[in-house]
Amino acid sequence: MHDRFYLRLLSSLYISTFFIRASFGIMLATLPIYLNITSQYIGYGIISAASPLFEMGTVLFIGAFVDRYGRKPVLLTGLITAAILLFCLAMTKNFYLIFCLNAVHGMAAGAILVSSLALLTDYAPEHRRGREMGAFDAFNMLGWV
């Protein structure tokens, strides 16, 4: 029974990581077409950088938050927030709103990734943690592709 729970947990962590990265990658690929942005428009770079910058700037705080309030509530909050933000991104063409939504999406992605890694280390057997973290990172990178 424990193995079944462990496999379901890992599968859900890998899949959520893949989709959070894939959603951002798809947004980056389609945003210039969606906003009719020319190649010389610096706004595309600013919008593109918002999510990773805000994710990077908040992961340490999110890590402390995960330790204090629990891995699963933070993971669930991040997933719900990211889903709502992606819906909102599809509904607007306002540059400033897209920037803000993308920034908050970066924080949600940070919550998903930090809580997922914490859950992974909590549940993975010590002799398999390296392999599981490698698989986690593979799904993370696969989402970007």
Phi and psi in radians as a Rosetta constraint file:
Dihedral C 1 N 2 CA 2 C 2 CIRCULARHARMONIC -1.088 0.35
Dihedral N 2 CA 2 C 2 N 3 CIRCULARHARMONIC -0.696 0.35
Dihedral C 2 N 3 CA 3 C 3 CIRCULARHARMONIC -1.106 0.35
Dihedral N 3 CA 3 C 3 N 4 CIRCULARHARMONIC -0.660 0.35
Dihedral C 3 N 4 CA 4 C 4 CIRCULARHARMONIC -1.132 0.35
Dihedral N 4 CA 4 C 4 N 5 CIRCULARHARMONIC -0.780 0.35
Dihedral C 4 N 5 CA 5 C 5 CIRCULARHARMONIC -1.075 0.35
Dihedral N 5 CA 5 C 5 N 6 CIRCULARHARMONIC -0.777 0.35
Dihedral C 5 N 6 CA 6 C 6 CIRCULARHARMONIC -1.056 0.35
Dihedral N 6 CA 6 C 6 N 7 CIRCULARHARMONIC -0.786 0.35
Dihedral C 6 N 7 CA 7 C 7 CIRCULARHARMONIC -1.160 0.35
Dihedral N 7 CA 7 C 7 N 8 CIRCULARHARMONIC -0.688 0.35
Dihedral C 7 N 8 CA 8 C 8 CIRCULARHARMONIC -1.130 0.35
Dihedral N 8 CA 8 C 8 N 9 CIRCULARHARMONIC -0.734 0.35
Dihedral C 8 N 9 CA 9 C 9 CIRCULARHARMONIC -1.087 0.35
Dihedral N 9 CA 9 C 9 N 10 CIRCULARHARMONIC -0.864 0.35
Dihedral C 9 N 10 CA 10 C 10 CIRCULARHARMONIC -1.070 0.35
Dihedral N 10 CA 10 C 10 N 11 CIRCULARHARMONIC -0.752 0.35
Dihedral C 10 N 11 CA 11 C 11 CIRCULARHARMONIC -1.050 0.35
Dihedral N 11 CA 11 C 11 N 12 CIRCULARHARMONIC -0.778 0.35
Dihedral C 11 N 12 CA 12 C 12 CIRCULARHARMONIC -1.165 0.35
Dihedral N 12 CA 12 C 12 N 13 CIRCULARHARMONIC -0.646 0.35
Dihedral C 12 N 13 CA 13 C 13 CIRCULARHARMONIC -1.168 0.35
Dihedral N 13 CA 13 C 13 N 14 CIRCULARHARMONIC -0.782 0.35
Dihedral C 13 N 14 CA 14 C 14 CIRCULARHARMONIC -1.123 0.35
Dihedral N 14 CA 14 C 14 N 15 CIRCULARHARMONIC -0.751 0.35
Dihedral C 14 N 15 CA 15 C 15 CIRCULARHARMONIC -1.170 0.35
Dihedral N 15 CA 15 C 15 N 16 CIRCULARHARMONIC -0.752 0.35
Dihedral C 15 N 16 CA 16 C 16 CIRCULARHARMONIC -1.137 0.35
Dihedral N 16 CA 16 C 16 N 17 CIRCULARHARMONIC -0.663 0.35
Dihedral C 16 N 17 CA 17 C 17 CIRCULARHARMONIC -1.131 0.35
Dihedral N 17 CA 17 C 17 N 18 CIRCULARHARMONIC -0.776 0.35
Dihedral C 17 N 18 CA 18 C 18 CIRCULARHARMONIC -1.020 0.35
Dihedral N 18 CA 18 C 18 N 19 CIRCULARHARMONIC -0.835 0.35
Dihedral C 18 N 19 CA 19 C 19 CIRCULARHARMONIC -1.229 0.35
Dihedral N 19 CA 19 C 19 N 20 CIRCULARHARMONIC -0.580 0.35
Dihedral C 19 N 20 CA 20 C 20 CIRCULARHARMONIC -1.170 0.35
Dihedral N 20 CA 20 C 20 N 21 CIRCULARHARMONIC -0.662 0.35
Dihedral C 20 N 21 CA 21 C 21 CIRCULARHARMONIC -1.305 0.35
Dihedral N 21 CA 21 C 21 N 22 CIRCULARHARMONIC -0.694 0.35
Dihedral C 21 N 22 CA 22 C 22 CIRCULARHARMONIC -1.115 0.35
Dihedral N 22 CA 22 C 22 N 23 CIRCULARHARMONIC -0.677 0.35
Dihedral C 22 N 23 CA 23 C 23 CIRCULARHARMONIC -1.099 0.35
Dihedral N 23 CA 23 C 23 N 24 CIRCULARHARMONIC -0.702 0.35
Dihedral C 23 N 24 CA 24 C 24 CIRCULARHARMONIC -1.210 0.35
Dihedral N 24 CA 24 C 24 N 25 CIRCULARHARMONIC -0.716 0.35
Dihedral C 24 N 25 CA 25 C 25 CIRCULARHARMONIC -1.093 0.35
Dihedral N 25 CA 25 C 25 N 26 CIRCULARHARMONIC -0.717 0.35
Dihedral C 25 N 26 CA 26 C 26 CIRCULARHARMONIC -1.151 0.35
Dihedral N 26 CA 26 C 26 N 27 CIRCULARHARMONIC -0.709 0.35
Dihedral C 26 N 27 CA 27 C 27 CIRCULARHARMONIC -1.085 0.35
Dihedral N 27 CA 27 C 27 N 28 CIRCULARHARMONIC -0.758 0.35
Dihedral C 27 N 28 CA 28 C 28 CIRCULARHARMONIC -1.093 0.35
Dihedral N 28 CA 28 C 28 N 29 CIRCULARHARMONIC -0.688 0.35
Dihedral C 28 N 29 CA 29 C 29 CIRCULARHARMONIC -1.241 0.35
Dihedral N 29 CA 29 C 29 N 30 CIRCULARHARMONIC -0.579 0.35
Dihedral C 29 N 30 CA 30 C 30 CIRCULARHARMONIC -1.733 0.35
Dihedral N 30 CA 30 C 30 N 31 CIRCULARHARMONIC -0.243 0.35
Dihedral C 30 N 31 CA 31 C 31 CIRCULARHARMONIC -1.014 0.35
Dihedral N 31 CA 31 C 31 N 32 CIRCULARHARMONIC -0.787 0.35
Dihedral C 31 N 32 CA 32 C 32 CIRCULARHARMONIC -1.049 0.35
Dihedral N 32 CA 32 C 32 N 33 CIRCULARHARMONIC -0.656 0.35
Dihedral C 32 N 33 CA 33 C 33 CIRCULARHARMONIC -1.211 0.35
Dihedral N 33 CA 33 C 33 N 34 CIRCULARHARMONIC -0.768 0.35
Dihedral C 33 N 34 CA 34 C 34 CIRCULARHARMONIC -1.056 0.35
Dihedral N 34 CA 34 C 34 N 35 CIRCULARHARMONIC -0.709 0.35
Dihedral C 34 N 35 CA 35 C 35 CIRCULARHARMONIC -1.723 0.35
Dihedral N 35 CA 35 C 35 N 36 CIRCULARHARMONIC 0.076 0.35
Dihedral C 35 N 36 CA 36 C 36 CIRCULARHARMONIC 0.943 0.35
Dihedral N 36 CA 36 C 36 N 37 CIRCULARHARMONIC 0.838 0.35
Dihedral C 36 N 37 CA 37 C 37 CIRCULARHARMONIC -1.554 0.35
Dihedral N 37 CA 37 C 37 N 38 CIRCULARHARMONIC 2.325 0.35
Dihedral C 37 N 38 CA 38 C 38 CIRCULARHARMONIC -1.450 0.35
Dihedral N 38 CA 38 C 38 N 39 CIRCULARHARMONIC 2.929 0.35
Dihedral C 38 N 39 CA 39 C 39 CIRCULARHARMONIC -1.184 0.35
Dihedral N 39 CA 39 C 39 N 40 CIRCULARHARMONIC -0.318 0.35
Dihedral C 39 N 40 CA 40 C 40 CIRCULARHARMONIC -1.659 0.35
Dihedral N 40 CA 40 C 40 N 41 CIRCULARHARMONIC 0.124 0.35
Dihedral C 40 N 41 CA 41 C 41 CIRCULARHARMONIC -1.492 0.35
Dihedral N 41 CA 41 C 41 N 42 CIRCULARHARMONIC 1.983 0.35
Dihedral C 41 N 42 CA 42 C 42 CIRCULARHARMONIC -1.229 0.35
Dihedral N 42 CA 42 C 42 N 43 CIRCULARHARMONIC -0.335 0.35
Dihedral C 42 N 43 CA 43 C 43 CIRCULARHARMONIC -1.030 0.35
Dihedral N 43 CA 43 C 43 N 44 CIRCULARHARMONIC -0.578 0.35
Dihedral C 43 N 44 CA 44 C 44 CIRCULARHARMONIC -1.090 0.35
Dihedral N 44 CA 44 C 44 N 45 CIRCULARHARMONIC -0.728 0.35
Dihedral C 44 N 45 CA 45 C 45 CIRCULARHARMONIC -1.132 0.35
Dihedral N 45 CA 45 C 45 N 46 CIRCULARHARMONIC -0.677 0.35
Dihedral C 45 N 46 CA 46 C 46 CIRCULARHARMONIC -1.157 0.35
Dihedral N 46 CA 46 C 46 N 47 CIRCULARHARMONIC -0.790 0.35
Dihedral C 46 N 47 CA 47 C 47 CIRCULARHARMONIC -1.115 0.35
Dihedral N 47 CA 47 C 47 N 48 CIRCULARHARMONIC -0.741 0.35
Dihedral C 47 N 48 CA 48 C 48 CIRCULARHARMONIC -1.106 0.35
Dihedral N 48 CA 48 C 48 N 49 CIRCULARHARMONIC -0.610 0.35
Dihedral C 48 N 49 CA 49 C 49 CIRCULARHARMONIC -1.417 0.35
Dihedral N 49 CA 49 C 49 N 50 CIRCULARHARMONIC -0.303 0.35
Dihedral C 49 N 50 CA 50 C 50 CIRCULARHARMONIC -1.032 0.35
Dihedral N 50 CA 50 C 50 N 51 CIRCULARHARMONIC -0.865 0.35
Dihedral C 50 N 51 CA 51 C 51 CIRCULARHARMONIC -1.102 0.35
Dihedral N 51 CA 51 C 51 N 52 CIRCULARHARMONIC -0.927 0.35
Dihedral C 51 N 52 CA 52 C 52 CIRCULARHARMONIC -1.125 0.35
Dihedral N 52 CA 52 C 52 N 53 CIRCULARHARMONIC -0.603 0.35
Dihedral C 52 N 53 CA 53 C 53 CIRCULARHARMONIC -1.162 0.35
Dihedral N 53 CA 53 C 53 N 54 CIRCULARHARMONIC -0.772 0.35
Dihedral C 53 N 54 CA 54 C 54 CIRCULARHARMONIC -1.254 0.35
Dihedral N 54 CA 54 C 54 N 55 CIRCULARHARMONIC -0.571 0.35
Dihedral C 54 N 55 CA 55 C 55 CIRCULARHARMONIC -1.109 0.35
Dihedral N 55 CA 55 C 55 N 56 CIRCULARHARMONIC -0.835 0.35
Dihedral C 55 N 56 CA 56 C 56 CIRCULARHARMONIC -1.083 0.35
Dihedral N 56 CA 56 C 56 N 57 CIRCULARHARMONIC -0.680 0.35
Dihedral C 56 N 57 CA 57 C 57 CIRCULARHARMONIC -1.302 0.35
Dihedral N 57 CA 57 C 57 N 58 CIRCULARHARMONIC -0.258 0.35
Dihedral C 57 N 58 CA 58 C 58 CIRCULARHARMONIC -2.041 0.35
Dihedral N 58 CA 58 C 58 N 59 CIRCULARHARMONIC -0.143 0.35
Dihedral C 58 N 59 CA 59 C 59 CIRCULARHARMONIC -1.113 0.35
Dihedral N 59 CA 59 C 59 N 60 CIRCULARHARMONIC -0.571 0.35
Dihedral C 59 N 60 CA 60 C 60 CIRCULARHARMONIC -1.149 0.35
Dihedral N 60 CA 60 C 60 N 61 CIRCULARHARMONIC -0.736 0.35
Dihedral C 60 N 61 CA 61 C 61 CIRCULARHARMONIC -1.180 0.35
Dihedral N 61 CA 61 C 61 N 62 CIRCULARHARMONIC -0.695 0.35
Dihedral C 61 N 62 CA 62 C 62 CIRCULARHARMONIC -1.129 0.35
Dihedral N 62 CA 62 C 62 N 63 CIRCULARHARMONIC -0.665 0.35
Dihedral C 62 N 63 CA 63 C 63 CIRCULARHARMONIC -1.029 0.35
Dihedral N 63 CA 63 C 63 N 64 CIRCULARHARMONIC -0.766 0.35
Dihedral C 63 N 64 CA 64 C 64 CIRCULARHARMONIC -1.145 0.35
Dihedral N 64 CA 64 C 64 N 65 CIRCULARHARMONIC -0.664 0.35
Dihedral C 64 N 65 CA 65 C 65 CIRCULARHARMONIC -1.105 0.35
Dihedral N 65 CA 65 C 65 N 66 CIRCULARHARMONIC -0.730 0.35
Dihedral C 65 N 66 CA 66 C 66 CIRCULARHARMONIC -1.083 0.35
Dihedral N 66 CA 66 C 66 N 67 CIRCULARHARMONIC -0.745 0.35
Dihedral C 66 N 67 CA 67 C 67 CIRCULARHARMONIC -1.127 0.35
Dihedral N 67 CA 67 C 67 N 68 CIRCULARHARMONIC -0.606 0.35
Dihedral C 67 N 68 CA 68 C 68 CIRCULARHARMONIC -1.413 0.35
Dihedral N 68 CA 68 C 68 N 69 CIRCULARHARMONIC -0.745 0.35
Dihedral C 68 N 69 CA 69 C 69 CIRCULARHARMONIC -1.874 0.35
Dihedral N 69 CA 69 C 69 N 70 CIRCULARHARMONIC -0.143 0.35
Dihedral C 69 N 70 CA 70 C 70 CIRCULARHARMONIC 1.901 0.35
Dihedral N 70 CA 70 C 70 N 71 CIRCULARHARMONIC 2.652 0.35
Dihedral C 70 N 71 CA 71 C 71 CIRCULARHARMONIC -1.294 0.35
Dihedral N 71 CA 71 C 71 N 72 CIRCULARHARMONIC -0.840 0.35
Dihedral C 71 N 72 CA 72 C 72 CIRCULARHARMONIC -1.151 0.35
Dihedral N 72 CA 72 C 72 N 73 CIRCULARHARMONIC -0.756 0.35
Dihedral C 72 N 73 CA 73 C 73 CIRCULARHARMONIC -1.093 0.35
Dihedral N 73 CA 73 C 73 N 74 CIRCULARHARMONIC -0.668 0.35
Dihedral C 73 N 74 CA 74 C 74 CIRCULARHARMONIC -1.218 0.35
Dihedral N 74 CA 74 C 74 N 75 CIRCULARHARMONIC -0.697 0.35
Dihedral C 74 N 75 CA 75 C 75 CIRCULARHARMONIC -1.073 0.35
Dihedral N 75 CA 75 C 75 N 76 CIRCULARHARMONIC -0.830 0.35
Dihedral C 75 N 76 CA 76 C 76 CIRCULARHARMONIC -1.106 0.35
Dihedral N 76 CA 76 C 76 N 77 CIRCULARHARMONIC -0.744 0.35
Dihedral C 76 N 77 CA 77 C 77 CIRCULARHARMONIC -1.077 0.35
Dihedral N 77 CA 77 C 77 N 78 CIRCULARHARMONIC -0.750 0.35
Dihedral C 77 N 78 CA 78 C 78 CIRCULARHARMONIC -1.093 0.35
Dihedral N 78 CA 78 C 78 N 79 CIRCULARHARMONIC -0.747 0.35
Dihedral C 78 N 79 CA 79 C 79 CIRCULARHARMONIC -1.133 0.35
Dihedral N 79 CA 79 C 79 N 80 CIRCULARHARMONIC -0.784 0.35
Dihedral C 79 N 80 CA 80 C 80 CIRCULARHARMONIC -1.146 0.35
Dihedral N 80 CA 80 C 80 N 81 CIRCULARHARMONIC -0.774 0.35
Dihedral C 80 N 81 CA 81 C 81 CIRCULARHARMONIC -1.059 0.35
Dihedral N 81 CA 81 C 81 N 82 CIRCULARHARMONIC -0.799 0.35
Dihedral C 81 N 82 CA 82 C 82 CIRCULARHARMONIC -1.085 0.35
Dihedral N 82 CA 82 C 82 N 83 CIRCULARHARMONIC -0.721 0.35
Dihedral C 82 N 83 CA 83 C 83 CIRCULARHARMONIC -1.105 0.35
Dihedral N 83 CA 83 C 83 N 84 CIRCULARHARMONIC -0.770 0.35
Dihedral C 83 N 84 CA 84 C 84 CIRCULARHARMONIC -1.120 0.35
Dihedral N 84 CA 84 C 84 N 85 CIRCULARHARMONIC -0.753 0.35
Dihedral C 84 N 85 CA 85 C 85 CIRCULARHARMONIC -1.130 0.35
Dihedral N 85 CA 85 C 85 N 86 CIRCULARHARMONIC -0.686 0.35
Dihedral C 85 N 86 CA 86 C 86 CIRCULARHARMONIC -1.126 0.35
Dihedral N 86 CA 86 C 86 N 87 CIRCULARHARMONIC -0.660 0.35
Dihedral C 86 N 87 CA 87 C 87 CIRCULARHARMONIC -1.104 0.35
Dihedral N 87 CA 87 C 87 N 88 CIRCULARHARMONIC -0.786 0.35
Dihedral C 87 N 88 CA 88 C 88 CIRCULARHARMONIC -1.118 0.35
Dihedral N 88 CA 88 C 88 N 89 CIRCULARHARMONIC -0.660 0.35
Dihedral C 88 N 89 CA 89 C 89 CIRCULARHARMONIC -1.059 0.35
Dihedral N 89 CA 89 C 89 N 90 CIRCULARHARMONIC -0.628 0.35
Dihedral C 89 N 90 CA 90 C 90 CIRCULARHARMONIC -1.259 0.35
Dihedral N 90 CA 90 C 90 N 91 CIRCULARHARMONIC -0.286 0.35
Dihedral C 90 N 91 CA 91 C 91 CIRCULARHARMONIC -1.705 0.35
Dihedral N 91 CA 91 C 91 N 92 CIRCULARHARMONIC -0.062 0.35
Dihedral C 91 N 92 CA 92 C 92 CIRCULARHARMONIC -2.243 0.35
Dihedral N 92 CA 92 C 92 N 93 CIRCULARHARMONIC 2.686 0.35
Dihedral C 92 N 93 CA 93 C 93 CIRCULARHARMONIC -2.150 0.35
Dihedral N 93 CA 93 C 93 N 94 CIRCULARHARMONIC 0.175 0.35
Dihedral C 93 N 94 CA 94 C 94 CIRCULARHARMONIC -1.362 0.35
Dihedral N 94 CA 94 C 94 N 95 CIRCULARHARMONIC 2.136 0.35
Dihedral C 94 N 95 CA 95 C 95 CIRCULARHARMONIC -0.976 0.35
Dihedral N 95 CA 95 C 95 N 96 CIRCULARHARMONIC -0.841 0.35
Dihedral C 95 N 96 CA 96 C 96 CIRCULARHARMONIC -1.187 0.35
Dihedral N 96 CA 96 C 96 N 97 CIRCULARHARMONIC -0.663 0.35
Dihedral C 96 N 97 CA 97 C 97 CIRCULARHARMONIC -1.196 0.35
Dihedral N 97 CA 97 C 97 N 98 CIRCULARHARMONIC -0.689 0.35
Dihedral C 97 N 98 CA 98 C 98 CIRCULARHARMONIC -1.087 0.35
Dihedral N 98 CA 98 C 98 N 99 CIRCULARHARMONIC -0.724 0.35
Dihedral C 98 N 99 CA 99 C 99 CIRCULARHARMONIC -1.043 0.35
Dihedral N 99 CA 99 C 99 N 100 CIRCULARHARMONIC -0.841 0.35
Dihedral C 99 N 100 CA 100 C 100 CIRCULARHARMONIC -1.123 0.35
Dihedral N 100 CA 100 C 100 N 101 CIRCULARHARMONIC -0.776 0.35
Dihedral C 100 N 101 CA 101 C 101 CIRCULARHARMONIC -1.098 0.35
Dihedral N 101 CA 101 C 101 N 102 CIRCULARHARMONIC -0.692 0.35
Dihedral C 101 N 102 CA 102 C 102 CIRCULARHARMONIC -1.161 0.35
Dihedral N 102 CA 102 C 102 N 103 CIRCULARHARMONIC -0.653 0.35
Dihedral C 102 N 103 CA 103 C 103 CIRCULARHARMONIC -1.123 0.35
Dihedral N 103 CA 103 C 103 N 104 CIRCULARHARMONIC -0.795 0.35
Dihedral C 103 N 104 CA 104 C 104 CIRCULARHARMONIC -1.184 0.35
Dihedral N 104 CA 104 C 104 N 105 CIRCULARHARMONIC -0.589 0.35
Dihedral C 104 N 105 CA 105 C 105 CIRCULARHARMONIC -1.056 0.35
Dihedral N 105 CA 105 C 105 N 106 CIRCULARHARMONIC -0.662 0.35
Dihedral C 105 N 106 CA 106 C 106 CIRCULARHARMONIC -1.085 0.35
Dihedral N 106 CA 106 C 106 N 107 CIRCULARHARMONIC -0.696 0.35
Dihedral C 106 N 107 CA 107 C 107 CIRCULARHARMONIC -1.159 0.35
Dihedral N 107 CA 107 C 107 N 108 CIRCULARHARMONIC -0.697 0.35
Dihedral C 107 N 108 CA 108 C 108 CIRCULARHARMONIC -1.122 0.35
Dihedral N 108 CA 108 C 108 N 109 CIRCULARHARMONIC -0.708 0.35
Dihedral C 108 N 109 CA 109 C 109 CIRCULARHARMONIC -1.087 0.35
Dihedral N 109 CA 109 C 109 N 110 CIRCULARHARMONIC -0.699 0.35
Dihedral C 109 N 110 CA 110 C 110 CIRCULARHARMONIC -1.069 0.35
Dihedral N 110 CA 110 C 110 N 111 CIRCULARHARMONIC -0.716 0.35
Dihedral C 110 N 111 CA 111 C 111 CIRCULARHARMONIC -1.112 0.35
Dihedral N 111 CA 111 C 111 N 112 CIRCULARHARMONIC -0.711 0.35
Dihedral C 111 N 112 CA 112 C 112 CIRCULARHARMONIC -1.141 0.35
Dihedral N 112 CA 112 C 112 N 113 CIRCULARHARMONIC -0.828 0.35
Dihedral C 112 N 113 CA 113 C 113 CIRCULARHARMONIC -1.228 0.35
Dihedral N 113 CA 113 C 113 N 114 CIRCULARHARMONIC -0.749 0.35
Dihedral C 113 N 114 CA 114 C 114 CIRCULARHARMONIC -1.152 0.35
Dihedral N 114 CA 114 C 114 N 115 CIRCULARHARMONIC -0.808 0.35
Dihedral C 114 N 115 CA 115 C 115 CIRCULARHARMONIC -1.183 0.35
Dihedral N 115 CA 115 C 115 N 116 CIRCULARHARMONIC -0.599 0.35
Dihedral C 115 N 116 CA 116 C 116 CIRCULARHARMONIC -1.124 0.35
Dihedral N 116 CA 116 C 116 N 117 CIRCULARHARMONIC -0.786 0.35
Dihedral C 116 N 117 CA 117 C 117 CIRCULARHARMONIC -1.123 0.35
Dihedral N 117 CA 117 C 117 N 118 CIRCULARHARMONIC -0.676 0.35
Dihedral C 117 N 118 CA 118 C 118 CIRCULARHARMONIC -1.121 0.35
Dihedral N 118 CA 118 C 118 N 119 CIRCULARHARMONIC -0.756 0.35
Dihedral C 118 N 119 CA 119 C 119 CIRCULARHARMONIC -1.098 0.35
Dihedral N 119 CA 119 C 119 N 120 CIRCULARHARMONIC -0.696 0.35
Dihedral C 119 N 120 CA 120 C 120 CIRCULARHARMONIC -1.061 0.35
Dihedral N 120 CA 120 C 120 N 121 CIRCULARHARMONIC -0.795 0.35
Dihedral C 120 N 121 CA 121 C 121 CIRCULARHARMONIC -1.243 0.35
Dihedral N 121 CA 121 C 121 N 122 CIRCULARHARMONIC -0.496 0.35
Dihedral C 121 N 122 CA 122 C 122 CIRCULARHARMONIC -1.177 0.35
Dihedral N 122 CA 122 C 122 N 123 CIRCULARHARMONIC -0.705 0.35
Dihedral C 122 N 123 CA 123 C 123 CIRCULARHARMONIC -1.792 0.35
Dihedral N 123 CA 123 C 123 N 124 CIRCULARHARMONIC -0.381 0.35
Dihedral C 123 N 124 CA 124 C 124 CIRCULARHARMONIC -1.282 0.35
Dihedral N 124 CA 124 C 124 N 125 CIRCULARHARMONIC 2.362 0.35
Dihedral C 124 N 125 CA 125 C 125 CIRCULARHARMONIC -1.069 0.35
Dihedral N 125 CA 125 C 125 N 126 CIRCULARHARMONIC 2.580 0.35
Dihedral C 125 N 126 CA 126 C 126 CIRCULARHARMONIC -0.966 0.35
Dihedral N 126 CA 126 C 126 N 127 CIRCULARHARMONIC -0.653 0.35
Dihedral C 126 N 127 CA 127 C 127 CIRCULARHARMONIC -1.329 0.35
Dihedral N 127 CA 127 C 127 N 128 CIRCULARHARMONIC -0.106 0.35
Dihedral C 127 N 128 CA 128 C 128 CIRCULARHARMONIC -2.091 0.35
Dihedral N 128 CA 128 C 128 N 129 CIRCULARHARMONIC 0.075 0.35
Dihedral C 128 N 129 CA 129 C 129 CIRCULARHARMONIC -1.086 0.35
Dihedral N 129 CA 129 C 129 N 130 CIRCULARHARMONIC -0.750 0.35
Dihedral C 129 N 130 CA 130 C 130 CIRCULARHARMONIC -1.060 0.35
Dihedral N 130 CA 130 C 130 N 131 CIRCULARHARMONIC -0.766 0.35
Dihedral C 130 N 131 CA 131 C 131 CIRCULARHARMONIC -1.141 0.35
Dihedral N 131 CA 131 C 131 N 132 CIRCULARHARMONIC -0.744 0.35
Dihedral C 131 N 132 CA 132 C 132 CIRCULARHARMONIC -1.173 0.35
Dihedral N 132 CA 132 C 132 N 133 CIRCULARHARMONIC -0.668 0.35
Dihedral C 132 N 133 CA 133 C 133 CIRCULARHARMONIC -1.196 0.35
Dihedral N 133 CA 133 C 133 N 134 CIRCULARHARMONIC -0.614 0.35
Dihedral C 133 N 134 CA 134 C 134 CIRCULARHARMONIC -1.098 0.35
Dihedral N 134 CA 134 C 134 N 135 CIRCULARHARMONIC -0.749 0.35
Dihedral C 134 N 135 CA 135 C 135 CIRCULARHARMONIC -1.133 0.35
Dihedral N 135 CA 135 C 135 N 136 CIRCULARHARMONIC -0.702 0.35
Dihedral C 135 N 136 CA 136 C 136 CIRCULARHARMONIC -1.030 0.35
Dihedral N 136 CA 136 C 136 N 137 CIRCULARHARMONIC -0.817 0.35
Dihedral C 136 N 137 CA 137 C 137 CIRCULARHARMONIC -1.171 0.35
Dihedral N 137 CA 137 C 137 N 138 CIRCULARHARMONIC -0.593 0.35
Dihedral C 137 N 138 CA 138 C 138 CIRCULARHARMONIC -1.092 0.35
Dihedral N 138 CA 138 C 138 N 139 CIRCULARHARMONIC -0.753 0.35
Dihedral C 138 N 139 CA 139 C 139 CIRCULARHARMONIC -1.173 0.35
Dihedral N 139 CA 139 C 139 N 140 CIRCULARHARMONIC -0.619 0.35
Dihedral C 139 N 140 CA 140 C 140 CIRCULARHARMONIC -1.049 0.35
Dihedral N 140 CA 140 C 140 N 141 CIRCULARHARMONIC -0.875 0.35
Dihedral C 140 N 141 CA 141 C 141 CIRCULARHARMONIC -1.225 0.35
Dihedral N 141 CA 141 C 141 N 142 CIRCULARHARMONIC -0.619 0.35
Dihedral C 141 N 142 CA 142 C 142 CIRCULARHARMONIC -1.072 0.35
Dihedral N 142 CA 142 C 142 N 143 CIRCULARHARMONIC -0.595 0.35
Dihedral C 142 N 143 CA 143 C 143 CIRCULARHARMONIC -1.111 0.35
Dihedral N 143 CA 143 C 143 N 144 CIRCULARHARMONIC -0.626 0.35
Dihedral C 143 N 144 CA 144 C 144 CIRCULARHARMONIC -1.167 0.35
Dihedral N 144 CA 144 C 144 N 145 CIRCULARHARMONIC -0.613 0.35
